[in-house]
Amino acid sequence: MARLAQTPGLTDEQRAILETVREFADKEIIPHAQHLEHADEYPADIVDGMRDMGLFGLTIAEEYGGLGESLLTYALVVEELSRGWMSISGIVNTHFIVAYLVSQHGSPEQKVSLLPRMATGEVRGAFSMSEPGCGSDVAAIRSRAERDGDDFVLNGQKMWLTNGAYSSVVATLVKTETGAESVYGNMTTFLLEKEPGFGETAPGLTIPGKIEKMGYKGVETTEMVLDGVRVPASAALGGAEAGVGRGFYQMMDGIEVGRVNVAARACGISIRAFELAVGYAQQRQTFGAPLAKHQAIAFKLAEMGTKIEAAHALMVNAARLKDSGARNDVEAGMAKLLASEYCAEVVQESFRIHGGYGYSKEYEIERLMREAPFLLIGEGTSEIQKTIISRGLLKEYRA
Ligand SMILES: Cc1cc2nc3c(=O)[nH]c(=O)nc-3n(C[C@H](O)[C@H](O)[C@H](O)COP(=O)(O)OP(=O)(O)OC[C@H]3O[C@@H](n4cnc5c(N)ncnc54)[C@H](O)[C@@H]3O)c2cc1C
């Protein structure tokens, strides 16, 4: 979009990357998204294209074969991809979080072993905290790992793994008894390597099948059953010494960048919903004038554009803060909260502007109507964002 969601202060390299991704979205994603989404078909050609552009290694350091770009570049790329189709950003996102976790918290051996293969997209990452019995309340997970000599043996059931099947490494949070007083010190993230696909993809590790969803199709979301999965203690993120008992804190760090990504997705979907609405409103005639000439409709467009600007600004701010090395829990929470709530509203308004045609599967807006609600839930619901924001503010403004 020429005017909305501009980002001041980008380098020439960032601008070049974004231009390439935008062109890719226009030519390779948007024309195919409706068909692939309705068929719930894995977008293999689009994934190949992303691999060729180096997107799987976008934020991985150059020494490991990546492009070494910032969280901001990544978030703006996600915005462009989601403008094309949210599922495409879903394919890179858990991969990006796992690459971030390994880069930030991995042992030297884990970095050398995983990052070069992740940078090419040969190894793709999934991220698993949620379980059938809990999502928001992460500390209530029941899957566990018991020590057995130099190994750990994992048992339990995980839920909602985006990229659960096509990934080859799953960052998996489980309980471990470390003797820590706090429940948060008794959790460990293991890097579980497996074959891509469904069924028993590593000894004791089963990906049963994909969960049927109302939207966000094309990218698979799965369960994962752990039945006596044996891994060396060195599979703990950070290694046997440093990693055991650090899992909760590592995952929360990963989730902060994940929240910026969800905010960016929300911006991308909102931009697309706006583009569709502003186009339709100038074509469709009612009562002798294009819809856009009716002030009630023009004002909707004004509100939609304003919401997009606000969400984009907050998202960029949260990304830049994290890139500066600061914690951004409150700012990422605010960006995620505002962008996802505004996205639901902007998409709904675009849908209304489309009248009856918005309800037809021939029009893109019906897909966006099924995608936007996920952003209110994924990477922590709006209620959880408000909990994080209020906790941070009360700490800062202690009476
Ligand atoms: C398509 C999809 C993909 C996903 N991908 C992944 C993934 O890749 N990896 C992963 O680990 N997880 C993933 N998830 C899980 C997602 O993170 C959880 O669904 C989300 O965190 C919410 O958890 P829940 O579903 O258990 O809801 P619950 O925690 O049961 O919450 C239900 C409702 O109660 C509210 N609520 C809960 N506690 C409170 C409270 N204290 N105060 C006020 N309100 C509260 C919530 O906001 C929500 O509205 C995915 C989910 C979906 C739908």
The ligand as a MOL file (V3000), in Angstrom:
LIG
                    3D

  0  0  0     0  0            999 V3000
M  V30 BEGIN CTAB
M  V30 COUNTS 53 58 0 0 0
M  V30 BEGIN ATOM
M  V30 1 C -4.4080 -22.7860 15.0990 0
M  V30 2 C -3.6150 -22.7980 16.3560 0
M  V30 3 C -2.2320 -22.9500 16.3070 0
M  V30 4 C -1.4860 -23.0060 17.4910 0
M  V30 5 N -0.1380 -23.2200 17.4190 0
M  V30 6 C 0.5640 -23.4310 18.5620 0
M  V30 7 C 1.9400 -23.8070 18.5320 0
M  V30 8 O 2.5660 -23.8770 17.4570 0
M  V30 9 N 2.5770 -24.1080 19.6960 0
M  V30 10 C 1.9360 -24.0360 20.9070 0
M  V30 11 O 2.5710 -24.3090 21.9300 0
M  V30 12 N 0.6320 -23.6410 20.9730 0
M  V30 13 C -0.0620 -23.3410 19.8360 0
M  V30 14 N -1.3950 -22.9910 19.9050 0
M  V30 15 C -2.0460 -22.9300 21.2090 0
M  V30 16 C -2.3510 -21.5200 21.6590 0
M  V30 17 O -1.1530 -20.8970 22.0640 0
M  V30 18 C -3.3910 -21.6280 22.8110 0
M  V30 19 O -4.6030 -22.0370 22.2200 0
M  V30 20 C -3.5680 -20.3140 23.5100 0
M  V30 21 O -2.4260 -19.9960 24.2620 0
M  V30 22 C -4.7790 -20.3440 24.4700 0
M  V30 23 O -4.7390 -21.4700 25.2900 0
M  V30 24 P -6.0270 -22.4320 25.4260 0
M  V30 25 O -6.5150 -22.7290 24.0600 0
M  V30 26 O -5.6400 -23.5640 26.2810 0
M  V30 27 O -7.1180 -21.5490 26.1490 0
M  V30 28 P -7.3120 -21.4300 27.7450 0
M  V30 29 O -6.0260 -21.1630 28.4010 0
M  V30 30 O -8.1040 -22.5950 28.2040 0
M  V30 31 O -8.2210 -20.1210 27.8300 0
M  V30 32 C -9.6090 -20.1150 27.4650 0
M  V30 33 C -10.1490 -18.6930 27.6160 0
M  V30 34 O -10.0280 -18.2670 28.9930 0
M  V30 35 C -9.2680 -17.0720 29.0530 0
M  V30 36 N -8.4370 -17.1160 30.2610 0
M  V30 37 C -7.5970 -18.1070 30.6540 0
M  V30 38 N -6.9950 -17.7910 31.8180 0
M  V30 39 C -7.4500 -16.5540 32.1640 0
M  V30 40 C -7.2090 -15.6740 33.2610 0
M  V30 41 N -6.3230 -15.9560 34.2150 0
M  V30 42 N -7.8730 -14.4920 33.2960 0
M  V30 43 C -8.7480 -14.1560 32.3180 0
M  V30 44 N -9.0180 -14.9480 31.2570 0
M  V30 45 C -8.3800 -16.1250 31.1750 0
M  V30 46 C -8.4300 -17.0460 27.7940 0
M  V30 47 O -8.0470 -15.7170 27.4400 0
M  V30 48 C -9.3980 -17.6620 26.7850 0
M  V30 49 O -10.2890 -16.6670 26.3550 0
M  V30 50 C -2.1400 -22.8680 18.7340 0
M  V30 51 C -3.5320 -22.6750 18.7830 0
M  V30 52 C -4.2600 -22.6390 17.6140 0
M  V30 53 C -5.7480 -22.4520 17.6930 0
M  V30 END ATOM
M  V30 BEGIN BOND
M  V30 1 1 1 2
M  V30 2 1 2 3
M  V30 3 2 2 52
M  V30 4 2 3 4
M  V30 5 1 4 5
M  V30 6 1 4 50
M  V30 7 2 5 6
M  V30 8 1 6 7
M  V30 9 1 6 13
M  V30 10 2 7 8
M  V30 11 1 7 9
M  V30 12 1 9 10
M  V30 13 2 10 11
M  V30 14 1 10 12
M  V30 15 2 12 13
M  V30 16 1 13 14
M  V30 17 1 14 15
M  V30 18 1 14 50
M  V30 19 1 15 16
M  V30 20 1 16 17
M  V30 21 1 16 18
M  V30 22 1 18 19
M  V30 23 1 18 20
M  V30 24 1 20 21
M  V30 25 1 20 22
M  V30 26 1 22 23
M  V30 27 1 23 24
M  V30 28 2 24 25
M  V30 29 1 24 26
M  V30 30 1 24 27
M  V30 31 1 27 28
M  V30 32 2 28 29
M  V30 33 1 28 30
M  V30 34 1 28 31
M  V30 35 1 31 32
M  V30 36 1 32 33
M  V30 37 1 33 34
M  V30 38 1 33 48
M  V30 39 1 34 35
M  V30 40 1 35 36
M  V30 41 1 35 46
M  V30 42 1 36 37
M  V30 43 1 36 45
M  V30 44 2 37 38
M  V30 45 1 38 39
M  V30 46 1 39 40
M  V30 47 2 39 45
M  V30 48 1 40 41
M  V30 49 2 40 42
M  V30 50 1 42 43
M  V30 51 2 43 44
M  V30 52 1 44 45
M  V30 53 1 46 47
M  V30 54 1 46 48
M  V30 55 1 48 49
M  V30 56 2 50 51
M  V30 57 1 51 52
M  V30 58 1 52 53
M  V30 END BOND
M  V30 END CTAB
M  END
